[in-house]
């Protein structure tokens, strides 16, 4: 696991039985960014769900839920950020990761967490075909790009040590 750069934080908390996961993620966000307000508005239907936006500070945030846990990533610099958490035994991911039917090397859960973190940071989510996200490892984490995109589609990523049985990845815009 790589150390996160200054200004990027990932926090998590177990969701108590019967508690709405959103209330736990909002509590984590409030702890991380006191005084800020958090708004979710779906661009398609206008409902109170979708990407979380921050009001009252320049930070950017992302949220994920997996196996009874809530995760938040905060980028104090305000650059786009994405976080994803996936159970280590999640199945069926190979079909989504490689739409051309080829089998990719490595752990599917880890690969999916990286891809989903990039798509969340990008802001379009699964509107973009996940098989277009190309990830390569480097000395301090990993890099990703969305095939067919210009340089604005370059992302920097890190694997984060999370709760047992889950893999966690965070992506932010690559520094130029």
N, C-alpha and C positions, 0 to 999 in steps of 0.2 A: 504494500500500500504506500502511496506517495503522500507527502505532506502537502496540504492545500496552500496556495499562495495567500499572502496577506490580503485581508478583506473578504475572503470567501470562507463561509462557515456552513457546516452541515450539522443539524441537531435532530434528535429523534426522541420519541417517548412512546411507551406502550399505551395503547388505547384501552381504557378500562372496559370490562364487560358492560354492554348496554349503552355506553357513551357514543355519541356521534363522532366519527373520526375527524370531521371538520372542526369540531370544538377543540380537539386536541391540537390539530395543526395551527389553529388560530392562537391558542395559548402559547405554543412554541414561538410563533412569529411575534407575538406581543412581548414575550420575554427577550427575544433577540433585538427587536426594534421598538423600544418603549416610546409611546406617544404617536406611533404611526397608525394609520388606518389601512385595512385590507379589504379590497373589493373584488368580487368575482362576478363577471357578467358574460354570459355566453354570446358570442357574436352571431350565432345562427338563430337562437330562439329568444334571447334576452333574459333567460333564466339566471338565477343567482348561483351559477356553477361555472366552471371553466377556469382559465388561467387567472391566477391571483395577481392583482396589481396593488402597488403600494402608493398610498397618499400620505404626504407629510414628511417625506424624506426621499433622498435620491437613490436609495437601495432598490435592488431588484430581488425577487424571491421566486422560488419554485417549490411545489409540494408533491409528495408521493405517499401512497399507502400500500402496505404489504403485510400480510399475515399478522394482523392485529397491532401494527406499528404505524405511526405517523412520522414522516420525515419532512424536514424543510431545509432548503439551501438558501443562503442569504449572500448576496454580493453587495458589499457596502459601497462599491464604486458605481453601482447603477447599471453596469453592463449586464446584458442578458445572461441568464443562468437557467440550468435545468438539472433536476435530480430525479433518479429513479431507483427503486428498490424492488428486488425480485427474489422469490424463494429459490434456494439453490436447486431444488428438484423440479422446478417448473418444466412442464413438458410441452411439446408441440412448437417450440420456438424456432426450430430449424426451418420449418416450412415458411415462416414469415421472414426470417433473416436472409434467405437465399431463394428468391422467387424463381430462379432459373433451374431449381432442383438440385444444384450442386451441394455437397456436404462441406461445410466450413469447419476448420479446425478450432479447437478450444471449447471452453465451457459455454453452452448456449445461454444460460442465465446471465453470466457475466457479459457476454456479447450483447444480449438484449438490453440489459441495464444501461450499457454505454450508448447504444443506438437510441433508446428512448430518452435518455438525458439530453442527447444532442437535439432530438426532435422537439423536446420541450423548450430548450434554450432557443432554438430557431423560432419558436412561436407558432408553427403550423401544426405541430403534433403529427398524428397519423394521417393527415391529409397528404403528407409526403410518404411515398413508398419506403418502408424501412430498409428494403434491400438496396436502396440508393446510398445509404450511409456507409462510408468506408472508414474503418478504424485501423490505425497503426500504432504500435507501441513505441515509446521513446524512453530516454533516460529518466525523465521526471514524471511520467504518467503515460498519457496517450493523446493522439491527435485524431481528428476526424474531419471529413468533408462530405458534403452531399454531392454525389455525382451529378454533373450538369449545372452546377451552381458556380458563380464567380467567387472571388476571394472572400466575399462576405459570408460564404458558407464554410469557412474554416473555423474549427472549434478545438479547444484545448480541453483535456479531460483528466480526471483522477478517479481511481478506485478508492473507496472509503471503507474503513473497517467499521462494520455495523453489528447489529445483534446477531447471535448465532443462527445459522440457517438462512441468512439473507445476504445477498450481494448488493452493494450500493455503489452507484456511479454518479458523478457530478460533471457537468460540462459548462463551459463559459466561452465567450468569444476569444479567439486566438489573438494574442498581441502581435501587432505588425512591426 
